[in-house]
Amino acid sequence: MSRGALGRAAAVIVLASIWSLAAWLLWSSSVVPALHLPHVDEHAYFSAAVLHAAQSFGRFQEILWVISTLVELAVLVLYARYGARFARESAAGRAGTGMLLGMLGFALVWAAQLPFSVAELWWERRHHLTHLGYVSTVLGNWLALGAQFTFLCLALAIVMGFARLLREWWWLAGAPAFVGLALLFAFVSPYLIPTHRLASPQLRAATAKLEAIEHVKHVPVVVETVHDVTSLPNAEATGLGPSRRVVLWDTIVSGFTPREVTVVIAHELGHLEHDHIWKDVGWYALFAFPGTFLIARLTRRRGGMAEPLAIPLSLLVLVLLNLIAQPLQNVVSRHLEAEADWSALQATHDPAAATALFRHFVPTTLGEPNPSTFDYVMLENHPTVMQRIAMAKAYATSAAQSP
Amino acid sequence: MHVEHPVKLVVEDDLRRRRLTVFFRLLLAIPHFIWIFLWTIVTVLAAILNWVATLVTGKPPAGLHKFMCSYVRYLTHLNAYVGLVANPYPGFVGEEGEYPVDVTFPGPAPQPRVKTFFRIFLAIPALLVSSALGGGGNIRFSTARKGAARYGGGGGGALGGVCAVLGWFASMVRGEMPKGLRDAGAYSVGYTAQMFAYLLLITDRYPNADPTAMLADVPRPPQHVVRLVGDAEDLRFSRMTVFFRLPLAIPHIVWLILWSVVAWVVAILTWFAILFTGRPPAAFHRFLSRFVRYSLHVSAFVYLAANPFPGFAGVQGSYPLDLELPEPGRQGRVVTFFRIFMAIPALLVNSALGWGLFVAAFLTWFVALVRGAAPWGLRNLSAYALRYGAQLNAYGYLLTDAYPHASPLEGSTEMQQPAFDEPA
């Protein structure tokens, strides 16, 4: 083996070791004890009709996802092959042409995905999960493309700018830049959501209590109005430092019992207690470095990312890498969600409410309590409902056994 | 081969205006308003007869054709009078060749039955353009409170209306209508005449929105220091970028907004510099020139006046529709001091043209998606509006103290023609 090859191999080993160490540090901060989750039978918690409805709903979505992903890949393959032709529609110089090609690639994907979006909307409307109309959705999607394009242009300006300066080493500067943007977005995003204060005095009192228990001070718990768009329940913890907050959809506040909502709030505060937003960005950084490196390597044959003609290929590579990384990202996400669930159980000491909440999710979201392996690996970024019920049961058992 | 539009506007106005008749113009026109209202009712009935007869015989009957021509000619005279495009009081019967702003019509000719059958629907785009140009005279249907339909004809509208209002003040002060406003008003009056001629089956030729063709025989004004340059013949469009035009433009719009914040600061500094030294600092002038040029590039892209995706730097010569801007030169201190107030009339004209630009872009979007090319007339209407906007920007951002020229003919040395017959 030549000296150069040895050096490269050594560099790869060192970088891989650093990556593994960082991943281990992010992963091993778990607060969930090594539990042996008991087996729980879904039929003991849900009627056959509910299980059938959830299964039928999920199966259609699964099929739709598979086909739409295949179509997306096919479009991007074609675009990688022929997309460079659109360069003649640009008078914008190298960077501007790159942006145009990037946007057109996204536009084509949008157009190809449109029938699937409509089909998904039809499916959700059929199951009374959304109130959105077809025209407003399509028009809204079309205009939302503009926002996507803006971010894409920013990303391409960064990549092409660094690629012009650093050639194929652009990823060394590009990945940190994207991490910086992710941090900025995490900080700013709470301010972009229109919300109002939590009205219920009971929930406000519960929140104050939970904040003290979970050592999360001065985090506003606010409500976002979504009931005119969807009936799905949801909540999220967002923000960094002073922008941290818990956002509850009004569908969850009005459609669930106060005890169940309290568990939700405890869960979201758990995310903040354990710095999950920071960890999300950390994980993003761990994927961003190898991802940008691979894009840089794979687009070399098209002249590298400084050349607009490489952009169509880079879109394909990006989407493929995302697809490959998706199961890993889901593993990480499920891990963080399990931590938040455990925090909620510890803070509320109410496994019965947690179990009721998770049970309630199934008829309201038509999520499968025990999805197929494919669904679990590719699409589930939360523990399954049965896993969550099992955790609540395990907590109840351990709490009963502790003095 | 280009064929001249059979409905031709003839402008023999000398720009002079009687202050007395200008002051009372609307009141003086009251008898005409009553007369046009009555005439319109009869014309609606006659138009239905004409439509049926043309469908049956394939050609409008000579008597009805003559009646329609008289109506549209009278409407044109009245619009020109109310819009201050002409000075003398018009007659009541639409006499040919008796008024300084007149219109000539072709004789009754065979017309395809399909186009005749769908005429009212086919005229919708022209009605949109006409309402944007606002030469007046557009029949307006509205529903009264008790549900009774009302209709009528008369003056008023976007570009024509703004030109009339501004022209009223100018004429009262100077005893003369500014040529720019007169030409713009004449353009809107002419387009309205062509639209009505099409709607009322006088001709089956679609109205031509090209302002230079409309005013082909009108003398050109002197060239402005801010000039629009580009390849007039290039009408090709990529369907893909046309379809996604608005989302594609959003990054540019974001960038333009950010840039405009800095441009405002630089413009204020330039304002002080001109007040003290009498000329803009070269570096500021360069910066603002780029900004104004970039604004034009983005507008041309958004409003489908040009095809390619523009660059982000406003570099001269980088875009097919470009601006020639003056070098930094001396500017009057008084004009500079009051610049923001002096720009108000131009802002009004620009906002009126902006509506026309929007309508032109809206219609061009559909045509370009189908044909992969922009319609010649609408593209030139857009270019007119964009040129005026750029001149206003250059004036507002202190690149020049030359006032924007409202004439659609400004910048055109001779009548530009497409290589083929092109409607709208």
Interface residues (C-beta under 8 A of the other chain):
Chain A: F86 E89 S90 A91 A92 G93 A95 G96 T97 M99 L100 M103 L104 A107 W142 L143 L145 G146 A147 Q148 F149 T150 C153 L154
Chain B: S238 M240 T241 F243 F244 L246 P247 L248 A249 I250 P251 V254 N307 P308 F309 P310 G311 F312 A313 V315 S318 Y319 P320
